[in-house]
Each structure stands twice: as structure tokens, then as C-alpha cells.
Amino acid sequence: MFKMFLLSLLFIVISGISFAKITFVMLPMSEEGVSKFETDSGFNSFYGNLVNSKKFNIVDRERLNTILSENKLELSGLVENKNNIMKIGELLSADKLITSKIYLKASNQVAIFFQIIDVKTSQVEISREISFLNYSAESDGRYCAAEIIAKYPLLGEVLGKAGDNIIINLGENDGIKIGERIFLARNDITYGDNKEILYQEEKRLGILRVTGSMGGRSKTSVESLENPDIVIQKGDIVSPEPIPARETQISKTPLLQDVKKGNLILDDDMKKKKYLSVTYNCGESYVDGKLSLCATNINSGHVYTFYPLPYNNLQNFIMEGDIEFKKINSTYNRFEVLFRSNGEYIQSLSYSLYWHSQGQYGIYLYYLGQLFNLLPLQGTPAINTGTGLNHFKIVAYGSKFDFYMNDQFLAGMEDERLEKGYVGFEADFGGFSTVNNIKIWDAVK
């Protein structure tokens, strides 16, 4: 039945639907009780990180000011009026408006509240406050951008076929690189008796792989299809992000019991070769034959380190190692193993296995340093608490993962957002841990 349904999609004619970048208008940030420097810092970080993501069209601030002036529109009360929202959207060819306000939540805590308003419906799609103790307005602005980057995918479409090549309208200008994975989908449309669109949803068709990329276009080849009878059509939807998005699945039993250790690709006893240098560390990176991550000198953020080339494209792997909590004054000593990480620390997109000295663990996803729960923090007797030594193991194969602590299974996870990347370590502010005996194998079935 599923096969017949997919085949029926081939006969749907998609007309008048174009998939392109979302265009945002970011209105000036209002402020209350903070300095102009903090307001500018928060706004510029918010704006700049959205632009640098290459996922969206962001209306230039000068153009926005010109349009407001020419049409005698005042910012005060602008978004409370539905007609004004629609008018701004029409004048600037925008899809969504961003409003924001920065204010002082406590003496050492700045907050930014922002909303995303859809131009066509005037509906609020996101309404959120971003605020962390001892974090700067610049950091809060980056986290605001991360919330938007995480929610809205970069969308494009198939332009046509040339032999075995599928040409799409996403390219280098959109951050698309050779070798990148591209998800392929199609709109399943339900028409009414008068041929009006009553309902539409995306259906996954398969995966493409980028073989060539230039300005606004890329050449791709078919890597896999959900069904071998699918014929790719002009207008099919493409994205480097999973479309349609599939919810993260958490399993209480292992998902990768058939995956075994293949070739040993890293054996790091922290003595023969010193691969790593810890950023923001309170001391030397290596102490007494172990990697030392000491974050007792900072009151926010992390000390961190990542394995260098050639460990930047790890995909299917088994990783094990020993992490020892050292004595600190704080109650919580917190540590993270990062994997399939892409980009520098501040700009990274990464998975994280997190645990602390009081016996809890979680699995996270980072966008621009902003944390998103995949498996919320929870207790387990598998963790040695206090200043105990913990032996972790991560098994990664395709979109599936198994996590172990001290030879006890913690959780399985299925999530397809990140395909490959670096591995590394972080100690949260106030923490102090050592790392030893890291081994990484190819994972094979």
C-alpha cells in the first residue's frame, strides 16, 4: 500500500509552488534598563548570526529604515496592527517579522525576548526569552539566532535533470559543499472539488549527494530512494536538513547490537602523542599523563578541545574512554563528550553526551552553542558519583546511536540531523575533569 501511495505521487502536478529561502525582516531591538552598547551588541549578534548561517534572506537594515520612512510607519505599535504586518511584508517581500526586546533580568543577567510573526497569517510562531546568568548580550543574541536556525530549514527545489545529474537551486551561496547530503521530498497535495488546495504535507523521497557546487546551484546524484520506482521531478523539495523532519527516537534497548569494532583508528593514551590543546583552560592541557580540562577559572561557558585532522569526518565509529572527576568546590562537576561536531566552538553544530558528578546524564544537540534537549537530564546508577572514574562508550552508525557508562547501557537514540564531524570534550564552568585512554574504532556491521 505504501508503494502504491508513493507511485501515486508521481502523477501530482505541482504548480505555482516555489521553494526558496525564507525572508525575515528584523525590526530594531527595543531596550529597557540596559546600555546602548549592550543593545547594539545583542542586536548585532542576533542579526549577524542569522546572516552568517546562509539559510535565510535577511532584509538589510538600511532598506528597512528607508521603507518605514517612505511609508510613514512608526515602530511603536507596528506589530500590534495586522494590516501593518501585512503591509511591511508586502513592501519588503518578506515572509516573517522578528521583534525583540533586551532588558536586565538581574544585576548579572541580561535577557532578550523575541517573537517570530508570520506575515500572511499574523500568527506568532515563536515567542521566547533567552537569558543565562553571567552571559553577555552578545551570547544571548547568538542563542536567539540559534533558535530560529534550528526551527526553519533551508529549502530549495529540483531545477531539472541532466543525465544522472539532478540540478538543485542551492549552492555555495547557501553554504552547500561538495560531498554534502541533501534530503529530497515532495509535497503531497489534497485538492478540493474546485481544484483548490485543501491540505499538503511533505513526503520523504530519498537522499541526494552533492557532486558539484557553484553560486546558487548544485549538481547532485541519487544516493538512495525510499522506493525504487520513484521518479524525481522538477519542483521536488530539497534541503541539507532532514525533510520532513523526523522526531528524535529514544530507545530503552540497544539499537546497534549488530555493530562491531572494525579498524582501530585512534589509540590515545595521552602520553605518546599530544593531539589536543584545551581552550580557556586554567592550567596546562596535559598533567600527569592525562588530558586536563579545568574550568574552575570561568563563571560561564566551557573549556573545550577537539581532535584535529584526520578525525574531522567521523561518521560510523565506536569511541571509548575514561573520564575522572576531580575535587572542586562546586556541587556539580559537569562534563561532555561532543561528536559529529561541525564548525568552531561558538558556531558549532554538535551532538553531546553529558553527565555530572551527582549521577545524571543527558543527550543534547548544540546550535551556535545553544543547547537543545534530545534526551532530558535524568539519573542513573551507572555513573560513579563524586570524584569517581567513569568509562564511557558511544556507538554511532548512520542515524542510530547507543550510549554506555561503565559497561552499562544508558540509552539508544535515532536522530538524522548530523551525518559526520569532529569529536571532542568540554568541561562546564566551575568543573574539573581528566581524560585518558581514548580509543576510536571504525564501526562495522
PARO-388698 format. One line per field, with one value per residue (C-alpha): residue in three letters; x, y, z. Coordinates in nm, 3 decimals. Last residue first. Layout:
% PARO-388698
rest = c(ALA	...)
px = c(X	...)
py = c(Y	...)
pz = c(Z	...)
***
This chain:
% PARO-388698
rest = c(LYS	VAL	ALA	ASP	TRP	ILE	LYS	ILE	ASN	ASN	VAL	THR	SER	PHE	GLY	GLY	PHE	ASP	ALA	GLU	PHE	GLY	VAL	TYR	GLY	LYS	GLU	LEU	ARG	GLU	ASP	GLU	MET	GLY	ALA	LEU	PHE	GLN	ASP	ASN	MET	TYR	PHE	ASP	PHE	LYS	SER	GLY	TYR	ALA	VAL	ILE	LYS	PHE	HIS	ASN	LEU	GLY	THR	GLY	THR	ASN	ILE	ALA	PRO	THR	GLY	GLN	LEU	PRO	LEU	LEU	ASN	PHE	LEU	GLN	GLY	LEU	TYR	TYR	LEU	TYR	ILE	GLY	TYR	GLN	GLY	GLN	SER	HIS	TRP	TYR	LEU	SER	TYR	SER	LEU	SER	GLN	ILE	TYR	GLU	GLY	ASN	SER	ARG	PHE	LEU	VAL	GLU	PHE	ARG	ASN	TYR	THR	SER	ASN	ILE	LYS	LYS	PHE	GLU	ILE	ASP	GLY	GLU	MET	ILE	PHE	ASN	GLN	LEU	ASN	ASN	TYR	PRO	LEU	PRO	TYR	PHE	THR	TYR	VAL	HIS	GLY	SER	ASN	ILE	ASN	THR	ALA	CYS	LEU	SER	LEU	LYS	GLY	ASP	VAL	TYR	SER	GLU	GLY	CYS	ASN	TYR	THR	VAL	SER	LEU	TYR	LYS	LYS	LYS	LYS	MET	ASP	ASP	ASP	LEU	ILE	LEU	ASN	GLY	LYS	LYS	VAL	ASP	GLN	LEU	LEU	PRO	THR	LYS	SER	ILE	GLN	THR	GLU	ARG	ALA	PRO	ILE	PRO	GLU	PRO	SER	VAL	ILE	ASP	GLY	LYS	GLN	ILE	VAL	ILE	ASP	PRO	ASN	GLU	LEU	SER	GLU	VAL	SER	THR	LYS	SER	ARG	GLY	GLY	MET	SER	GLY	THR	VAL	ARG	LEU	ILE	GLY	LEU	ARG	LYS	GLU	GLU	GLN	TYR	LEU	ILE	GLU	LYS	ASN	ASP	GLY	TYR	THR	ILE	ASP	ASN	ARG	ALA	LEU	PHE	ILE	ARG	GLU	GLY	ILE	LYS	ILE	GLY	ASP	ASN	GLU	GLY	LEU	ASN	ILE	ILE	ILE	ASN	ASP	GLY	ALA	LYS	GLY	LEU	VAL	GLU	GLY	LEU	LEU	PRO	TYR	LYS	ALA	ILE	ILE	GLU	ALA	ALA	CYS	TYR	ARG	GLY	ASP	SER	GLU	ALA	SER	TYR	ASN	LEU	PHE	SER	ILE	GLU	ARG	SER	ILE	GLU	VAL	GLN	SER	THR	LYS	VAL	ASP	ILE	ILE	GLN	PHE	PHE	ILE	ALA	VAL	GLN	ASN	SER	ALA	LYS	LEU	TYR	ILE	LYS	SER	THR	ILE	LEU	LYS	ASP	ALA	SER	LEU	LEU	GLU	GLY	ILE	LYS	MET	ILE	ASN	ASN	LYS	ASN	GLU	VAL	LEU	GLY	SER	LEU	GLU	LEU	LYS	ASN	GLU	SER	LEU	ILE	THR	ASN	LEU	ARG	GLU	ARG	ASP	VAL	ILE	ASN	PHE	LYS	LYS	SER	ASN	VAL	LEU	ASN	GLY	TYR	PHE	SER	ASN	PHE	GLY	SER	ASP	THR	GLU	PHE	LYS	SER	VAL	GLY	GLU	GLU	SER	MET	PRO	LEU	MET	VAL	PHE	THR	ILE	LYS	ALA	PHE	SER	ILE	GLY	SER	ILE	VAL	ILE	PHE	LEU	LEU	SER	LEU	LEU	PHE	MET	LYS	PHE	MET)
px = c(2.810	3.109	3.200	3.551	3.732	3.813	4.013	4.063	4.270	4.254	4.053	4.071	3.795	3.747	3.423	3.342	3.225	3.135	3.408	3.406	3.546	3.597	3.488	3.475	3.215	2.966	2.598	2.420	2.041	1.942	1.839	1.783	1.886	1.968	2.002	2.218	2.364	2.605	2.972	3.083	2.858	2.706	2.537	2.392	2.344	2.143	2.134	2.411	2.618	2.740	2.841	2.944	3.126	3.202	3.427	3.369	3.619	3.476	3.533	3.171	2.946	3.018	2.752	2.561	2.313	2.126	1.950	1.794	1.867	1.648	1.715	1.730	1.739	1.850	2.153	2.258	2.630	2.566	2.330	2.401	2.214	2.191	2.192	2.151	2.315	2.266	2.478	2.574	2.916	2.772	2.686	2.658	2.671	2.668	2.574	2.712	2.655	2.936	2.950	3.096	3.316	3.427	3.232	3.083	3.062	2.972	3.066	3.099	3.174	3.051	3.145	2.990	3.117	2.817	2.830	3.100	3.425	3.608	3.770	3.849	3.601	3.767	3.678	3.798	3.747	3.555	3.450	3.283	3.251	3.033	3.066	3.397	3.477	3.712	3.942	4.212	4.256	4.229	4.068	3.859	3.911	3.698	3.678	3.318	3.073	3.014	3.188	3.545	3.862	3.735	3.715	3.999	4.006	4.321	4.435	4.627	4.993	5.050	4.906	4.834	4.643	4.832	4.633	4.305	4.193	4.030	4.093	4.239	4.511	4.495	4.694	4.972	5.141	5.287	5.148	4.775	4.697	4.535	4.460	4.283	4.175	4.134	3.988	3.649	3.460	3.113	2.760	2.489	2.385	2.318	1.977	2.034	1.722	1.546	1.518	1.488	1.352	1.424	1.129	1.150	1.173	1.020	1.272	1.603	1.842	2.059	1.730	1.548	1.183	1.066	0.990	1.125	1.060	1.245	1.092	1.020	1.003	1.298	1.115	1.257	1.537	1.913	2.230	2.096	2.347	2.379	2.486	2.449	2.312	2.317	2.686	2.859	2.850	2.945	2.894	2.635	2.475	2.100	1.881	1.527	1.162	1.037	0.676	0.589	0.235	-0.049	-0.416	-0.715	-0.552	-0.826	-0.916	-1.286	-1.370	-1.089	-0.727	-0.507	-0.139	0.157	0.453	0.771	1.093	1.469	1.731	2.074	2.398	2.713	3.002	3.069	2.959	2.634	2.672	2.379	2.596	2.787	2.475	2.102	1.879	1.907	2.036	1.997	2.270	2.223	2.153	2.080	1.782	1.584	1.553	1.496	1.396	1.529	1.466	1.697	1.522	1.341	1.344	1.713	1.822	1.548	1.651	2.017	1.957	1.823	2.128	2.359	2.176	2.210	2.584	2.624	2.415	2.672	2.630	2.679	2.346	2.160	1.865	1.678	1.304	1.083	0.781	0.799	0.529	0.319	0.035	-0.008	-0.135	0.049	0.336	0.422	0.542	0.861	0.897	1.190	1.273	1.637	1.766	2.074	2.180	2.445	2.237	1.918	1.670	1.807	1.634	1.655	1.348	1.291	1.062	1.130	0.893	0.824	0.773	0.913	0.875	0.981	0.671	0.440	0.574	0.561	0.200	0.098	0.238	0.083	-0.259	-0.235	-0.175	0.001	0.323	0.369	0.273	0.575	0.786	0.619	0.524	0.541	0.556	0.883	1.031	0.945	1.071	1.400	1.455	1.400	1.637	1.905	1.858	1.907	1.633	1.760	1.728	1.773	1.994	2.332	2.403	2.612	2.305	2.125	2.443	2.483	2.129	2.131	2.491	2.423	2.108	2.272	2.582	2.379	2.154	2.451	2.639	2.325	2.316	2.047	1.741	1.480	1.555	1.381	1.553	1.507	1.281	1.428	1.256	1.299	1.291	1.263	1.488	1.321	1.068	0.833	0.471	0.270	0.215	0.285	0.133	0.066	0.105	0.427	0.269	0.055	0.369	0.438	0.090	0.120	0.446	0.287	0.000)
py = c(-0.444	-0.215	0.074	0.210	0.223	0.508	0.476	0.734	0.607	0.922	1.236	1.449	1.656	1.996	2.193	2.553	2.631	2.319	2.078	2.002	1.722	1.643	1.452	1.604	1.558	1.329	1.291	1.529	1.569	1.204	1.121	0.772	0.722	0.430	0.472	0.408	0.058	-0.044	-0.111	0.177	0.415	0.321	0.509	0.364	0.568	0.545	0.783	0.606	0.411	0.562	0.360	0.576	0.429	0.591	0.475	0.679	0.745	0.876	1.211	1.236	0.996	0.680	0.682	0.358	0.428	0.659	0.992	1.203	1.514	1.537	1.317	1.521	1.851	2.159	2.358	2.686	2.695	2.805	2.504	2.225	1.894	1.721	1.382	1.378	1.232	1.233	1.085	1.377	1.413	1.522	1.378	1.498	1.310	1.586	1.613	1.910	2.217	2.455	2.831	2.912	2.601	2.620	2.430	2.083	1.827	1.467	1.407	1.603	1.428	1.647	1.701	1.858	1.871	1.978	2.072	2.337	2.347	2.105	1.760	1.593	1.397	1.123	1.046	0.723	0.649	0.470	0.556	0.329	0.478	0.537	0.903	1.060	1.343	1.566	1.299	1.344	1.622	1.762	1.616	1.879	2.074	2.260	2.483	2.580	2.868	3.077	3.150	3.073	2.980	2.647	2.522	2.268	2.013	1.805	1.542	1.276	1.178	1.362	1.690	1.767	2.077	2.302	2.523	2.714	2.604	2.864	2.638	2.291	2.180	1.827	1.575	1.505	1.191	0.900	1.012	1.091	0.718	0.796	0.497	0.628	0.450	0.094	-0.099	-0.261	-0.279	-0.432	-0.322	-0.591	-0.471	-0.129	-0.019	-0.104	-0.113	0.172	0.359	0.731	0.849	1.202	1.332	1.320	1.642	1.623	1.700	1.637	1.930	1.983	2.061	1.969	1.991	1.845	2.121	1.936	1.569	1.267	0.938	0.698	0.331	0.228	0.338	0.539	0.638	0.633	0.810	0.995	1.236	1.610	1.920	2.242	2.587	2.940	3.026	2.697	2.335	1.994	1.633	1.693	1.370	1.307	1.123	0.990	1.061	1.187	1.308	1.668	1.771	1.949	2.009	2.179	2.316	2.445	2.238	2.326	1.982	2.015	1.920	1.718	1.782	1.556	1.793	1.611	1.534	1.503	1.536	1.656	1.509	1.712	1.574	1.905	2.193	2.389	2.708	2.884	3.096	2.777	2.622	2.562	2.572	2.198	2.008	1.627	1.458	1.109	1.250	1.618	1.657	1.963	2.255	2.047	2.271	2.465	2.486	2.585	2.458	2.674	2.565	2.519	2.838	3.030	2.907	2.955	3.321	3.379	3.195	3.433	3.734	3.591	3.547	3.909	4.030	3.863	3.556	3.573	3.402	3.297	3.457	3.389	3.460	3.305	3.355	3.159	3.120	3.430	3.442	3.742	3.490	3.608	3.788	3.511	3.664	3.546	3.676	3.777	3.833	3.906	3.885	4.023	3.864	3.999	4.258	4.065	4.046	4.349	4.411	4.344	4.345	4.171	4.160	3.937	3.956	3.672	3.605	3.926	4.084	4.415	4.619	4.318	4.205	4.558	4.590	4.255	4.347	4.693	4.545	4.315	4.610	4.516	4.474	4.847	4.967	5.193	5.129	5.417	5.390	5.700	5.494	5.648	5.638	5.276	5.175	5.362	5.213	4.861	4.922	5.043	4.735	4.493	4.232	3.892	3.617	3.288	2.984	3.149	3.098	3.415	3.634	3.482	3.508	3.874	3.978	3.819	3.927	4.279	4.303	4.184	4.402	4.708	4.671	4.602	4.908	5.122	5.037	4.831	4.925	4.863	4.812	4.781	4.589	4.728	4.515	4.207	4.137	3.771	3.614	3.235	3.081	2.924	2.657	2.754	2.646	2.780	2.436	2.093	1.824	1.505	1.198	1.079	1.097	0.796	0.587	0.677	0.566	0.239	0.162	0.236	0.000)
pz = c(1.068	1.104	1.332	1.269	1.600	1.839	2.160	2.433	2.728	2.942	3.016	3.331	3.488	3.655	3.663	3.755	3.403	3.203	3.095	2.723	2.508	2.141	1.834	1.485	1.212	1.043	0.948	1.183	1.167	1.144	1.501	1.642	2.003	2.230	2.604	2.912	2.869	3.145	3.068	3.294	3.101	2.767	2.482	2.162	1.845	1.522	1.223	1.036	1.289	1.614	1.923	2.219	2.519	2.853	3.139	3.452	3.733	4.060	4.230	4.341	4.151	3.954	3.682	3.609	3.891	3.650	3.693	3.421	3.212	2.903	2.599	2.277	2.464	2.269	2.387	2.231	2.148	1.790	1.752	2.001	2.029	2.364	2.533	2.912	3.222	3.600	3.879	4.104	3.939	3.607	3.265	2.906	2.575	2.312	1.946	1.752	1.538	1.616	1.573	1.916	1.919	1.556	1.293	1.276	1.557	1.483	1.847	2.170	2.501	2.785	3.151	3.457	3.817	4.021	4.389	4.347	4.547	4.319	4.353	4.022	3.809	3.605	3.244	3.084	2.716	2.444	2.088	1.834	1.488	1.182	1.085	1.177	0.937	1.137	1.283	1.016	1.122	1.474	1.789	1.961	2.287	2.537	2.844	2.881	2.917	3.228	3.560	3.447	3.642	3.775	3.415	3.424	3.142	3.193	2.942	3.132	3.167	3.495	3.359	2.994	2.880	3.122	3.356	3.394	3.048	2.820	2.514	2.575	2.334	2.197	1.995	2.247	2.122	2.317	2.653	2.633	2.592	2.257	2.035	1.725	1.403	1.534	1.242	1.297	1.625	1.597	1.505	1.529	1.875	1.730	1.858	2.225	2.447	2.626	2.295	2.228	1.890	1.770	1.572	1.194	0.997	0.651	0.540	0.721	0.670	0.362	0.186	-0.135	-0.245	-0.576	-0.828	-1.133	-1.081	-0.941	-1.049	-0.762	-0.863	-0.644	-0.326	-0.037	-0.270	-0.210	-0.321	-0.624	-0.773	-0.721	-0.914	-0.720	-0.788	-0.647	-0.664	-0.756	-0.632	-0.774	-0.665	-0.391	-0.267	-0.287	-0.034	-0.067	-0.137	0.201	0.191	0.270	0.354	0.181	0.252	0.092	-0.224	-0.455	-0.758	-0.726	-0.587	-0.334	-0.385	-0.149	-0.209	-0.122	-0.147	-0.242	-0.058	-0.117	0.157	0.053	0.193	0.135	-0.069	-0.242	-0.021	0.022	0.230	0.065	-0.164	-0.249	-0.396	-0.362	-0.672	-0.746	-1.051	-1.050	-1.254	-1.400	-1.746	-1.698	-1.466	-1.360	-1.124	-0.809	-0.523	-0.228	0.143	0.430	0.740	0.999	1.363	1.446	1.270	1.453	1.799	1.710	1.625	1.976	2.112	1.923	2.066	2.417	2.364	2.250	2.544	2.768	2.989	3.367	3.441	3.126	2.943	2.621	2.634	2.368	2.145	1.820	1.554	1.639	1.385	1.157	0.895	0.583	0.759	1.007	1.332	1.505	1.860	2.078	2.445	2.523	2.881	3.060	3.388	3.623	3.812	3.737	3.448	3.266	2.935	2.563	2.339	2.007	1.703	1.404	1.107	0.863	0.492	0.348	0.004	0.164	0.079	0.108	0.445	0.581	0.459	0.606	0.944	0.924	0.844	1.146	1.382	1.704	1.504	1.443	1.789	1.809	1.502	1.321	0.955	0.737	0.415	0.298	0.649	0.718	0.372	0.420	0.766	0.631	0.340	0.581	0.797	0.505	0.483	0.592	0.329	0.511	0.546	0.487	0.862	0.850	0.805	1.105	1.310	1.217	1.313	1.660	1.726	1.601	1.814	2.136	2.094	1.992	2.297	2.526	2.398	2.422	2.791	2.961	3.166	2.898	2.530	2.195	1.916	1.565	1.343	1.178	0.847	0.752	0.405	0.398	0.133	-0.165	-0.253	-0.529	-0.560	-0.856	-0.998	-0.861	-1.080	-0.889	-1.106	-0.947	-0.602	-0.693	-0.703	-0.342	-0.238	-0.432	-0.251	0.086	0.000)
***
